[in-house]
């Protein structure tokens, strides 16, 4: 599998730019996993951490689901792997497979894209229970860009440890 990653526009409107950066970082995570076996994807960083590339994919499925479906769309959907709401649980992918994790992640990304596209503006709000406050779609998109960027840094190190691959 080869992942296509499109660079965000150098000049563009706010929404177009946010959408492009979010998709860029989604594609970056997928690229870090390209060409690896399920065993490689489950390889953990170092004890006692359970962090793995597959764990990052599972974690980001939870993040997409929580912020777009639960917060912005107000859906009462359960967490995928974190019944207690502890997103760290998703990191333990020791028994997971590429197809299980990537299918769930891609479903959540598609939900997120539909929710974002259907919103009238970036000022649409949803209620973030943990913060006890309303948040805008703009904040959610920025938060996810930050979340992906942070975890893509982890993915860089994980991939390098698996097969020495480094870079964008």
N, C-alpha and C positions, 0 to 999 in steps of 0.2 A: 504494500500500500504506500503510495506517495501522496503526501498532503500538499495541496496548493495553498500558499500563503500570499495574500495580496497586501501590499503596503498601503497604509492609510494615505488619504490625499494630503498633499502639501497645502492646498487651499480648499476649503470646504465649509459648509455650514456646521453649526454645533452638533446637530443630531447626526448628520452624515459622518462627521469626524468621530463622534463617540461610538457609533455603530461600527465603523471601520476598525477602530482601535480594539474594540471588544472582539470582533471576528479575527483580527490579526493575532491576538493573544490566545484565542481558542485554537487557531490553526497551529500556533507555536507549540502548545501542549501536545497536540496530535503528532506534530513532526518529531518531537522528542521520543515518541513511542514507535515511530515507523521502523519496520524491519526487525523488530524484536519478537522473540517467542513469549508465550505466556509465562514461562519460567523466568526469563529475563525481566519482564515487566513486574513480576512479583518480588524481585530481588530487593531486599531491604537495605537501607543506607548503612546503619551501624546500630548495634545494640545499645540501649534498649529500644530505640526507635523502630516503629513498624512502617515507617515511611517508605514508599516505593512508587514507581511511575504509575502502576495500576491503582495504587491507593490515592494518588493525586487526581486521577481521572474520576474515581468514585467520589472523592471529596468535592470536586468541582460540580459533579452532578447534583450533589446535595446543596451546594451553594446556589447554583442556577435555580433549582426547584424552590428553595427557601425565599430568595429575593424576588424572583419574578412571579412565581405562582402564588406563594403564600402571602408575601407582602404587597406587591403591586396589584395582583389580580384578586386577592382576598380569598383564595381557594383553601379549603380545609383538607389538604392532602397530607398524608403521613410522610415522614422522612423515608428515604429509600433504604439506607443502612443504619441510620442513627435514631432508633425509636425514642431514645431519651433526649434527642436534640444535641447530643455530643458529637460534633462533626469529626472529632479525632477518631472515632470508631471506624469511620469510612476508610481511614488510612490502612487499616489491617486488611489487606487484600490477599492474604496467604492462601485462601481457598478460592479466590475469584479467577475468572478467565477474561481474556481480552474482549470476547464477544459480549459477555455479561456486562462488564463495566462500560465499554464503549457504546453498546446499545442504549443503556440507561442514560449515559451522558448525552448522546446525540438526541434522544427523545426530549431531554430537558432543554437542550440548546434550542431545538425547534419550537418548543413551547415558549421559551423566552423570546425568541425572534417574533413569534406571532403576537405575543402580548405587547412587545415594544412597538411593533408596526401598527397595531390597532389603537394605540394611545394617541389622543388628539395632540398632545404636546409633551415636552419633557417636564412640565409642571404638574402632570398627573401625580397624585399621591396615593400611598398605601400606608397601612399602619404596621410599624415594626415593633412587635410585642416586646422583645428584649430591651429595646430602648425606651419603650413607652411613649412613642412619638410618631407622628406622620413623617414620611420621607418622600421625596420626589423621585420620579423615574430617572431624572438627571443624576441624583445622588446614587441610585442603585446602579446605573451604568458605570459611573465613575468608580464605585466600590468594587464592582466586578472586574474592571480593568486593573485596579490595584491588586485585587486578589489573584487574578491570573498572572500578573507580572511577578508578584512575589513568589508564587508557586512555580512559575517557569524558571526562576532562578534555582529553585530546588531541583527541578527537572534537569537543568544543565549538569549539575553535579552528579545526580543519579545516573544519567546517561553516560557521562564520562567514566564513572566507576564500572559500568557494565561492559562497554566495548571501546572506550577511549574516544568516542565521538564528541567533539567540542564545536562550539560556534552557534551561530544564529539558529 
